[in-house]
Amino acid sequence: MARVCESAIVDVPIEEVWRWLRDFNSHWDWHPAIAESEIENGLPADSVGACARLHPPGRRLSA
C-alpha cells in the first residue's frame, strides 16, 4: 500500500484543524492534489474507522 506523508505549520486553533481534516468529503475544496473524495461503505465522514477514497485530478482510483 502506498503511503503519503506531508507536514505543515498552520496558525489556527487545533479544533479548527481537526474539523477540516475529519471532513474527508471536503478535502478537494482545499487540497490541490485531490479532485474528489468519498467515504467507503456509506459511513458518515466522522465515523471512527471510516475509510476515504481520494481521487487525484484527471483520474479515478480503481475500486
KOLKOL-962368 format. One record per residue (C-alpha): residue number from 1; x, y, z; residue in one letter. Coordinates in Angstrom, 3 decimals. Layout:
# KOLKOL-962368
pos=NUM	X=X	Y=Y	Z=Z	code=A
...
***
This chain:
# KOLKOL-962368
pos=1	X=0.000	Y=0.000	Z=0.000	code=M
pos=2	X=1.286	Y=3.462	Z=-0.870	code=A
pos=3	X=1.914	Y=5.914	Z=1.948	code=R
pos=4	X=1.945	Y=9.690	Z=1.772	code=V
pos=5	X=3.472	Y=11.936	Z=4.404	code=C
pos=6	X=3.175	Y=15.721	Z=4.422	code=E
pos=7	X=3.551	Y=18.315	Z=7.155	code=S
pos=8	X=2.794	Y=21.996	Z=7.556	code=A
pos=9	X=2.502	Y=24.591	Z=10.292	code=I
pos=10	X=-0.790	Y=26.463	Z=10.317	code=V
pos=11	X=-1.728	Y=29.384	Z=12.533	code=D
pos=12	X=-5.220	Y=28.302	Z=13.589	code=V
pos=13	X=-6.663	Y=26.609	Z=16.693	code=P
pos=14	X=-6.246	Y=22.827	Z=16.733	code=I
pos=15	X=-10.022	Y=22.366	Z=16.905	code=E
pos=16	X=-10.372	Y=24.061	Z=13.517	code=E
pos=17	X=-7.583	Y=21.946	Z=12.002	code=V
pos=18	X=-9.278	Y=18.717	Z=13.149	code=W
pos=19	X=-12.659	Y=19.933	Z=11.870	code=R
pos=20	X=-11.164	Y=20.340	Z=8.378	code=W
pos=21	X=-9.170	Y=17.110	Z=8.450	code=L
pos=22	X=-12.059	Y=14.983	Z=9.708	code=R
pos=23	X=-14.337	Y=16.172	Z=6.909	code=D
pos=24	X=-12.859	Y=13.883	Z=4.232	code=F
pos=25	X=-15.503	Y=14.828	Z=1.691	code=N
pos=26	X=-14.282	Y=18.431	Z=1.654	code=S
pos=27	X=-10.563	Y=17.773	Z=1.131	code=H
pos=28	X=-10.955	Y=18.513	Z=-2.595	code=W
pos=29	X=-12.088	Y=22.018	Z=-1.609	code=D
pos=30	X=-8.724	Y=22.987	Z=-0.092	code=W
pos=31	X=-6.139	Y=20.399	Z=-1.217	code=H
pos=32	X=-4.914	Y=20.780	Z=-4.825	code=P
pos=33	X=-3.938	Y=17.092	Z=-5.187	code=A
pos=34	X=-7.482	Y=15.854	Z=-4.523	code=I
pos=35	X=-10.180	Y=16.290	Z=-7.164	code=A
pos=36	X=-12.906	Y=14.401	Z=-5.288	code=E
pos=37	X=-13.358	Y=12.081	Z=-2.338	code=S
pos=38	X=-15.871	Y=9.619	Z=-0.989	code=E
pos=39	X=-16.322	Y=7.697	Z=2.247	code=I
pos=40	X=-16.396	Y=3.933	Z=1.697	code=E
pos=41	X=-19.324	Y=1.752	Z=2.786	code=N
pos=42	X=-21.674	Y=4.728	Z=3.187	code=G
pos=43	X=-20.346	Y=5.639	Z=6.642	code=L
pos=44	X=-20.512	Y=9.206	Z=7.960	code=P
pos=45	X=-17.257	Y=11.106	Z=7.305	code=A
pos=46	X=-16.522	Y=11.463	Z=11.017	code=D
pos=47	X=-17.071	Y=7.797	Z=11.958	code=S
pos=48	X=-14.263	Y=6.051	Z=13.791	code=V
pos=49	X=-12.728	Y=3.624	Z=11.318	code=G
pos=50	X=-14.236	Y=5.261	Z=8.222	code=A
pos=51	X=-12.053	Y=4.997	Z=5.118	code=C
pos=52	X=-11.950	Y=7.676	Z=2.454	code=A
pos=53	X=-11.191	Y=7.092	Z=-1.206	code=R
pos=54	X=-9.370	Y=10.166	Z=-2.544	code=L
pos=55	X=-9.246	Y=10.770	Z=-6.296	code=H
pos=56	X=-6.431	Y=12.859	Z=-7.803	code=P
pos=57	X=-7.170	Y=15.311	Z=-10.611	code=P
pos=58	X=-7.532	Y=13.702	Z=-14.015	code=G
pos=59	X=-8.059	Y=10.100	Z=-12.917	code=R
pos=60	X=-10.093	Y=7.930	Z=-10.626	code=R
pos=61	X=-8.721	Y=5.266	Z=-8.344	code=L
pos=62	X=-9.843	Y=1.732	Z=-9.033	code=S
pos=63	X=-12.397	Y=0.208	Z=-6.660	code=A
***
